[in-house]
Amino acid sequence: MHSKTSDAREHAPLSRTARDGLKIVIVGGFGVGKTTMVRSVSEIRPLSTEETMTQAGVGIDDASLVQDKTTTTVAFDFGRISLDEQMVLYLFGAPGQERFWFLWDRLFMGTLGAVVLVDTNRLSDSWYAIDRLEHHGTPFIVARNNFGEPQHTLEEVRAALDLPPDVPIVDCDARERDSSKAVLVELVKHLYSLSTSSSAALESTA
């Protein structure tokens, strides 16, 4: 049985006033919460390519730190959220397993920005995502998916990931809609700041 929330998502129309659509990718390690974030924040029923984890993944996907996980994304997740009457974000959640990393370069095509979702217990899982984003020149922010009392400060996470000072890093709970939305708002603010700085630099050299 569908809940009222599920029914509303299935029939949520795109506002006629929407003018700007931004493609955003959510990346990170295996089981870090990317699908959860897309599901929590999407105003439509998300498209998901999750499949049940089987014995075929044993020895290939490291599920030792996500033992409660029973499904995994095998292509991408897709959702949509309207930030205001004119701006719409199209969300793509990338698969986290190394065997699906070949899909990332295609997902990054046309992407204006990205969220790197991290788990402080497995920070090294985020290095590849950051490396690929930097390789493509894609602006990004880092969101720590915090399920309880944090063991490290955000600045300690920044140092561990060797993030430049101009890359925002924020806390979130990917299960909560308002928290996930705040992450996306922070990314849009970051993209706007970069765009403003670039325009100012061009004007100064003109």
N, C-alpha and C positions, 0 to 999 in steps of 0.2 A: 504494500500500500504506500502511495506517495504521500508525503506530508504536504501541507499548504505551501511551505517554502520551496519544496521540490517542484510543485506544480507551477508556482510563480516563476521559477527559473526557466522552466521549459518553454514558457510563453512570453518571456521578457523581450519586448520589441526594442530595436535600436531607435533611440530618440531621433526625431526628424531634424532637430537642431544640431545634431552631431556633425562637425566639420573636419576635425583633426583626428586621424587614427594613428596611433603609435604602436609599433611592434616591440614588445618587451620579452626577453627570454629570462627564465629563472633556471640557473644552473647550480651545480654542486655535486657532492659525493653521493654514493649509493645510500638510499634510505635516510637522507638528511631532512626530508620534509617538503620537497618541491611539489609533489602531487597534492599534498595536504594544503599547501599555500594556495595553489590554483583553485582547489575545491572550496576553500574557505572564503575566498574573496570574489569569485566569479559571480556575476549577476545572471548568467545563463547557466543551464545545466552543462557542466564541463564535458568536453570530449576527452575521453581517457583511453589509453592503449595499455592498461594494466592487464597483466596475465598472472595466473597463479604460479608461484615459485615451485619448481620441481627438482627432482634429483639431478636433472641435467645441469643445473647451475652449481652443484656442489664441487668445490675445488676451483671454481671460476669466479663466482661472486662471493666476496667476503661478507657474510652475514653475521659474523661473530658478535658484533656490537649492536645489531638490530634483530635480535632473536625472535621478537614478536612479529616481525614483518612476514606476511604470507603472500603478498603480490608485489609485482615490480613493473615499472614502465618499460615498454620495449620499443617505443617510437617517440611519442611526445604526448603531453597533455595540452589542451587548449581551453582557454576561458576568455571572458570579456568583462571589463569593468568601466563604467563611465565615471570619470573623475568630476566632471561638471557637465553642463548642458551641451558643450561643444567638443570636449576632449574625451576620446575613448581609447582605452588601452586594450590591445589584443595580447593575451598572455600565452606564452609557450613554455611549458616545463620540459626540460631536456632530460633524457635518461641518464642515470648516474654511473651505470656499470661501464667499465673500461671497454668491454666488447661492443658497446653501442656508441662509443665516442666518435666514430666516423660520421655519425649523423649531425654532429654539432656544427660543423662548418656550413652545412646547408641551412640549419636553423638560424645561424647568425646572419645570413644574407638578408639585407633590408632591416636589420634590427637597429634601433636607435640607442638602446641601452639595455643593461642586464642587471639582475640581482644575483649575487653569489651567496647562496644560503650555506651557512657553515654550522657544524657541530663542533664545539670546542674539544670534545673527546677524540675527534678525528680530523684535526685541522689539515693534515697532510693530504686528505682527500680533495681539498679545495685547490691545491696548487695547479693542477692541470687546467681547471676552469679559468683561473686567473691568467695563466700563461696563454691560453687560446684567445681570451678576450683582448689581452694586450697585443697579441700577434695581429688580430684583426683591427686594432685601433678602436674597439667598441667601449664606450664609457660604461662604468659599472659602479655599483655600491656593494658593500658587504653587509649582510644581515645575519646576526648570530641568532639561531633558533634556540631560544632559551626555555627549557621545560621546568626549571627550578632555580635554586640558588646558584648563581654563576660562580665558577671556581676561579675565573680570571677576569680582570678588567678588560674593557674594550680596547684600551691602549696596549695591553699585553697581547691581545689577539692581533692588533695591528702590527705589532713588532714581530710576532711569530709568523705572520703572513708576508712580512716585508712590504707593507702597503705604503705608497706615497702619502704624504699628509693631506693631499687634496682629494683622496678617495674617501667618501663618507662611510662610516661604519655605525650600525645601529643595532639595537636589541629588538627582538620580536618573538611572538608566539604564533607560529604558522597555523595553529588550529583556530585562532581567533580572527574573525573578519576585520574588525577595526585595527588590529595590530598589523595584519598583512596589508591592509589598505594604506596604513601609515608608511610602510616600507616603500610602496609604489609611489606615494606622494613625494617621499624623500628622493627617490630616483628622478622623478620629473623635475623637481627643484634643482637637482644636480645637473641635469641635462640643460635646463634653462640657464643656469649659471655659466656653464661651459659655452653655450651659444652666445650669451651676452659678452663674455670675455673675448671670444673669437671675433665678434663684430667690432668691438672696441679696438682690438689690435689692428684689424684691417683699416679702420678709419684713421688710426694714428700714422699708418704708413702710406696712406693715400696722398 
